[in-house]
Amino acid sequence: MCGFTAFISSKHLDDARARQVADGMLCARHRGPDDTDVWHDYRVALGFNRLSIIDIEGSPQPLRWGPADNPERYVMVFNGEIYNFVELRAQLIRDDHAEFHTSGDGEVIVAGYHYHGADWVRQLRGMFTFVIWDSQESQAFGARDWFGIKPLYYAQLDDGFAFSSEAKSLREFTGPAKVDKRALEHYLVLQYVPEPESADANLRRIESGTTFTVRDGELTSQRYFRPRFAASPVKGPGAAQELYDEILRVLDDSVAKHMRADVTVGSFLSGGIDSTAIAAMAKKYNPNLLTFTAGFEREGYSEVDVAAESAAAIGVQHFVRQVSETELFETLPLIVWYLDDPVADPALVPLYFVAGEARKHVKVVLSGEGADELFGGYNIYREPLSLRPITSLPNPLRRGLAAVSRALPRGFRGKSLLERGSMDLEERYYGNARDFRPDQVAKVLRVEPESSIREVTDPIYQVSKGWDPVARMQHIDLFTWLRGDILVKADRVTMANSLELRVPFLDKEVFEVARHIPIEHKITRNQSKVALRKALEQVVPAHVLNRKKLGFPVPTRVYLRGDYGYEWARELITKADTTEFIDPAAALELLDQHRRGEADNSRQVWSLLVFMLWHDIFVTGRVVPDVPHPQYPVEL
């Protein structure tokens, strides 16, 4: 687990570019405080910050590797972990007579690429981004993991391409951020910026499940992972139990491989079924497992007691980090600095603090992200069942009901049901987060709206035509909510604390089992994740098994109505340099309506606050967070 910056020149490498790579590593020291190095030749400069997890004393990067006749043909920078590297290493030695010089996982990437080409990435179980420079062919090859667990930004420049784990590092090449107006519109609707966009118009992101090549100044990419949900019937005596057993088997195998490390591995424990299952299975492989949770000192906004009860039930030592209202607001500018792109998910605040607590004790934690997307865990996935009486009607009748819904006043009982039932799935569902409505965007945005969220979701829906509606919703979330929100906050706020977070649910073999689960084993009218819950009955304590999902709840709604939170937000809105994009009067009206209790505008206000901080940190520089990491030069 680390961070890197790479510059691939289209001509002879300028010394200034190598210096920019080195300088770019300084603001990403939190990703890898254990070691830093920069390598360059006449075409390429590669910089690396290392957080040592596997082969602690060996496996330095940038990593040089090659066959016997050209032992330094390749140089690689790699961020992440390959959990099946032991098996892949044995395979390469057996089948290809590959030679290895370290005990780490990085060599299996570059050796596998040498012997098997770009398709080798399909063999990798893990989270990863990497860039390999092939000096013999004068080209670079890279990839990003299946689900987008690890980030990779890039910038196209006049003389080449720059890549980095952190957008901040690339601003050594591009200068201050420039607001991408289309991305801003998408952000206000979704509460995050969807890939491959960035809020910074100078940058883009390599998409999840993608390989890429840079040659002769041209970047080409290809998708190697096209996730498909294809239900297999579960029929006959014992068939359901066979499914549950297979789910448990593949999860246990994934957890076992995710426990591979030369340092102590702990686990986050929020009190829900997903994190509890991961912690319970992890304890098999580390009987002294440590678990961690966070909460707020306000009733209804903490899972601390349930998490402690779960920890006691599975027999692990447990640590709690309580977060205060003052800490939430005072630390938010620093957290936004770490985020790189604005993400208006308040849950990232307690996640930041629990990561800091965990880092006092361990270097790696497991977590439960991805279970809902793979196994059908969100309550919204049950909506197609409740809407079926309407969606099954002929189109003329549905259009008539749509007209009725429009005539009803907002807040009228049944209006929303008629409204959503009369819409096609492609129109009503664009991911798990829904923030500003289009009419609200028009009120706060000072630039003319020029895009629709359908631009993001229609190409994804095109792939899933003919699937059942729940599978289509899961598929949308894999490409929007999961990689745009869940995994962004999971990576950024843990790496901010130099803590590696691993997500065993997001394993290609786990997905292979989950994608075949039929709809009736995912959701019912009253329950989600049906098959997963059944599979985990022998693992998860009974008090957690069917408990309502909370995660790390945050009392922003309450705080923004109180004196401290209201005044903090009002001051930021008043002083922010974002008047070119956001109407401050409209923003203040949303805040005041919320304060008066006329509406719950907490999500919309929070989204504006996060964007304003992002803008004033990265565009104008008005806000300068106090970043607690070492700043010292890298030797070239």
Number of C-alpha atoms within 10 A of each C-alpha: 24 31 31 34 31 33 28 28 24 20 13 12 19 14 12 10 22 23 17 20 30 27 22 26 32 19 18 28 27 26 28 23 17 15 14 24 18 22 22 20 12 12 19 27 27 29 29 33 28 26 25 22 22 18 15 16 11 12 19 20 23 25 19 20 21 19 16 10 7 11 10 15 18 22 22 26 27 28 27 25 26 22 22 18 23 15 10 20 21 14 15 18 13 10 9 13 12 19 16 16 10 13 16 22 21 24 23 25 21 29 24 22 16 18 15 13 12 18 12 16 24 13 14 22 22 26 23 25 27 26 29 24 26 18 17 10 10 15 20 21 22 21 26 27 27 26 24 25 26 27 26 25 23 21 21 17 16 9 16 22 20 25 26 30 27 25 29 25 27 28 19 17 21 16 12 17 23 16 17 15 19 19 20 23 26 24 26 25 22 26 28 30 26 23 18 15 21 24 27 22 15 21 22 19 19 22 25 27 19 21 24 18 18 21 16 13 16 12 14 10 15 13 14 18 16 10 18 17 22 15 16 11 13 17 8 7 8 9 12 17 14 13 21 19 17 16 21 21 13 20 25 19 14 26 26 18 19 24 22 19 18 12 15 17 26 28 28 26 34 30 28 24 29 26 24 29 28 25 31 24 21 23 20 13 15 16 12 15 21 24 27 24 29 27 26 21 13 13 9 12 16 24 22 23 14 16 26 21 17 27 24 13 15 17 16 20 15 20 20 19 19 15 19 13 16 12 13 21 17 12 15 19 23 20 24 26 22 27 22 21 25 29 25 26 18 20 17 26 24 24 22 22 24 24 30 19 18 25 18 10 15 19 22 24 26 24 22 24 20 23 22 21 25 26 28 28 23 18 17 14 25 20 18 19 14 13 15 11 10 19 20 12 13 9 13 10 14 20 16 12 20 19 14 13 21 13 10 15 9 11 8 9 10 11 19 15 16 22 19 20 26 26 18 11 17 17 13 12 19 22 19 20 16 14 22 22 12 14 8 15 19 14 13 21 21 15 14 11 14 8 13 13 17 15 10 18 20 14 11 19 19 11 15 18 10 10 16 15 19 22 26 24 24 26 23 26 23 21 21 24 23 23 25 24 22 19 19 23 25 25 20 26 25 26 25 25 23 24 26 26 25 26 23 26 26 24 23 21 14 23 22 16 17 26 19 17 25 19 20 14 22 24 23 16 13 8 18 23 26 21 24 27 23 19 22 21 16 11 19 25 20 14 14 20 19 17 11 12 16 14 22 23 20 24 19 20 17 15 18 24 20 12 10 14 18 17 13 15 19 18 11 15 24 14 13 19 20 20 15 10 16 21 16 22 14 14 21 18 14 20 25 18 15 20 21 10 11 10 12 18 20 22 18 22 24 21 23 25 23 23 25 25 27 27 25 20 20 23 19 15 15 14 19 13 17 10 15 11 14 12 13 11 11 16 10 13
